[in-house]
Amino acid sequence: MNNSRDMTQGGVTGHIVRFTLPLLGGNLLQQTYNIVDTAIVGNVLGDDSLAAVGATGSITYLFYTLCIGLSIGAGVIISQFFGAGDIKRLRAAVFNSAVVTAVFGTVISIAAAALAEPVLRALNVPENLLPEAVLYMRIACGGTVAVAAYNWINAVMRALGDSKTPLIFLGAASILNAGLDLLFVLGFGAGVGGAAFATVLAQGLSAAVCIIYCFKRCGELKLSRSDIRTDRNMILRCIKTGLPIAAQNGLISVSMVALQRVTNGFGETVMAAYTVSMRIEQFVQQPFSSLNAAVSTFTGQNIGAGKSERAVSGLKSGLKISVAFAFVMLAVFALFGKGIAGCFVNGEEVINIAGAAIVLTGCLYWALGIIHTVRGFLNGAGDTGYALVNGAAEVVCRVGLSLLLTAIPVIGYWGIWLTTCCTWFATAAVSLIRYKSGKWRSKAIVENHN
């Protein structure tokens, strides 16, 4: 069954909502990988093991997100070719982006696993947590190629307007991940290493089966022998489009690593609270991330078809939805923050800090929504070079403010979460300025549609 969707015709908001909902379901399922790991590690293995896993979060995401950025870039190219009706070059982009993803994913997997211990020592991870943290990171990062493969096929299908097919396979993988977590951690007593291995194995299987299915069932992906060849120009185009997004994600991750290092200096209790708040935040960010992808695909297809004003209408619809959701989540956290935090850990002090922290950051979710929505629009329009500016803004804010605010005695460790709020506000402002400049109008990848 072919679930491709042409977004260049029909109602704007309807397309975005219908496309976003399966994406949201998929992203929420994907977050259950982290949720299940956190819940099992925190409740079965204890607060120290949870802190050890949390200490790897930012650096693990750094390696993952480099591959994810390249996949997003491939999706931008494919969506514009799809909107333009250029199936031949679409297939060339699919094959050559797969080559780029496979090579980068393998290299990053090897490098990340090898660098685990020195990197975590540089992050000032407490000595008593280091063995578990190193083990978790080596296994999780060693599977980066599986993460890259899944995100690549997901990006390809999204570019074709299909957000339903990846959801089906991810749902099965999430159930498998939960079962494997329980088997390895509770059944085999494999500790944090078992939790990491369960996640990698589940996502790898999801990627493999989804790729096979999509290439057999989706007409646009039925490559002929002439399509299966490396094209130097297309490879360079994939790298040129995806690399700035990967670099942006990398810069953001570096800033998160810097913030994690500051957090580590406040000891195990604050580390555990930060881990819990980050897990909750990652879960809540999924609607924003889903809108990002929906707006990016909508924009890419319409820019490819030469309909820039229709693309702008999609951005406006996305902004309204994201801001409304932000205020709903603030209300939920204000009422149930501590109860939500208590689902992940048992320590009362950790729960109190994490519960208050998610209310604090919730006050700026509207800015986070703007960041995701505008970023998706600019990427879809082909203005991926701006991603570096966006990433640099986050680095400057997150690194500089974390050192400044936590050094103020009356603020102390609360500066960790205040830094996040200020960073979101500043980055949202920079994103809106870029959109208003109109430079995105001349960045289309598909020729003759500017």
Beta strands, then each sheet from edge to edge (+ up, - down):
end
